[in-house]
Amino acid sequence: MKTRQHMMEFIQKQKTAFIGSVDEEGYPNLKAMFAPRKIEGDSFYFSTNTSSLRVQQFMKNPKASLYFYNRGRFKYEGIMLIGTMEVLQDEDIKRNMIR
């Protein structure tokens, strides 16, 4: 079993994250995104347009999953996290994400 520190170090090395949301019919939807802009405790911060399909889905159903993986030459390693997604629209938070 991997430690939390090992998992966080692994996640921070990845350039891509897969974000899972739930559509109106209850089906899972996945999307590849750039790695989180910020990780703070158990919170992962991503940025996207508020008009995106994923944002609309999270506003209706906050259930989410994140998947990070590394495909090595002989070994495939991945971590999936589940929780809820909150859509932040605060301008101060948005400005801090760009920095």
C-alpha positions as CSV (number, residue, x, y, z in Angstrom):
1,M,0.0,0.0,0.0
2,K,1.3,3.4,-0.9
3,T,1.5,6.3,1.6
4,R,-0.3,9.6,1.1
5,Q,3.0,11.3,0.5
6,H,3.9,8.8,-2.2
7,M,0.5,9.4,-3.9
8,M,0.8,13.2,-3.7
9,E,4.3,13.1,-5.2
10,F,3.1,10.8,-8.0
11,I,0.1,13.1,-8.7
12,Q,2.3,16.2,-8.8
13,K,4.5,14.7,-11.5
14,Q,1.6,14.1,-13.9
15,K,0.8,16.5,-16.7
16,T,-2.7,15.2,-17.4
17,A,-5.6,14.4,-15.2
18,F,-8.8,12.6,-16.2
19,I,-11.9,14.2,-14.6
20,G,-15.1,12.1,-14.2
21,S,-18.5,13.7,-14.0
22,V,-22.1,12.3,-14.1
23,D,-24.5,13.4,-16.9
24,E,-28.2,14.0,-16.6
25,E,-29.0,10.3,-17.4
26,G,-26.6,9.1,-14.7
27,Y,-23.8,8.0,-17.1
28,P,-20.2,8.6,-16.3
29,N,-18.4,11.2,-18.5
30,L,-14.6,11.4,-18.6
31,K,-12.4,14.3,-19.9
32,A,-8.7,14.7,-20.0
33,M,-7.5,18.0,-18.6
34,F,-4.2,19.6,-17.7
35,A,-2.9,18.8,-14.3
36,P,-4.4,20.7,-11.4
37,R,-3.3,24.3,-11.2
38,K,-3.1,24.0,-7.4
39,I,-3.3,21.3,-4.8
40,E,-4.1,22.3,-1.2
41,G,-4.7,19.6,1.3
42,D,-7.4,17.4,-0.1
43,S,-8.5,20.0,-2.7
44,F,-7.5,20.0,-6.3
45,Y,-8.0,23.1,-8.3
46,F,-8.6,23.0,-12.1
47,S,-9.6,25.8,-14.5
48,T,-11.9,25.7,-17.4
49,N,-14.6,27.8,-18.9
50,T,-17.7,28.1,-16.8
51,S,-19.8,27.5,-20.0
52,S,-18.2,24.0,-20.4
53,L,-20.3,20.9,-20.4
54,R,-18.3,19.5,-17.4
55,V,-19.0,22.6,-15.3
56,Q,-22.7,22.4,-16.1
57,Q,-22.7,18.7,-15.0
58,F,-20.9,19.4,-11.7
59,M,-23.3,22.2,-10.9
60,K,-26.2,19.7,-11.2
61,N,-24.4,16.7,-9.7
62,P,-21.2,17.3,-7.7
63,K,-20.1,13.7,-7.7
64,A,-16.6,13.4,-9.3
65,S,-13.6,11.3,-9.8
66,L,-10.0,12.1,-10.7
67,Y,-7.6,9.7,-12.3
68,F,-3.9,10.2,-12.7
69,Y,-1.6,7.7,-14.4
70,N,1.9,7.1,-15.6
71,R,2.6,4.6,-18.3
72,G,6.1,3.5,-18.0
73,R,8.0,1.2,-20.3
74,F,7.2,-1.9,-18.2
75,K,4.8,-0.7,-15.6
76,Y,1.5,1.1,-15.5
77,E,0.6,3.0,-12.4
78,G,-2.6,4.9,-11.6
79,I,-4.4,6.6,-8.8
80,M,-8.2,7.3,-8.7
81,L,-9.7,9.6,-6.3
82,I,-13.5,10.1,-5.7
83,G,-15.3,13.0,-4.0
84,T,-17.3,16.1,-4.9
85,M,-16.5,18.9,-7.2
86,E,-17.3,22.5,-6.3
87,V,-17.5,25.1,-9.1
88,L,-15.8,28.3,-7.7
89,Q,-16.8,31.5,-9.4
90,D,-15.1,34.0,-7.0
91,E,-13.0,36.5,-8.9
92,D,-10.2,36.6,-6.2
93,I,-9.8,32.8,-6.4
94,K,-9.7,33.0,-10.2
95,R,-7.0,35.6,-10.1
96,N,-4.9,33.6,-7.6
97,M,-5.2,30.5,-9.9
98,I,-3.5,32.4,-12.8
99,R,-0.4,33.3,-10.7
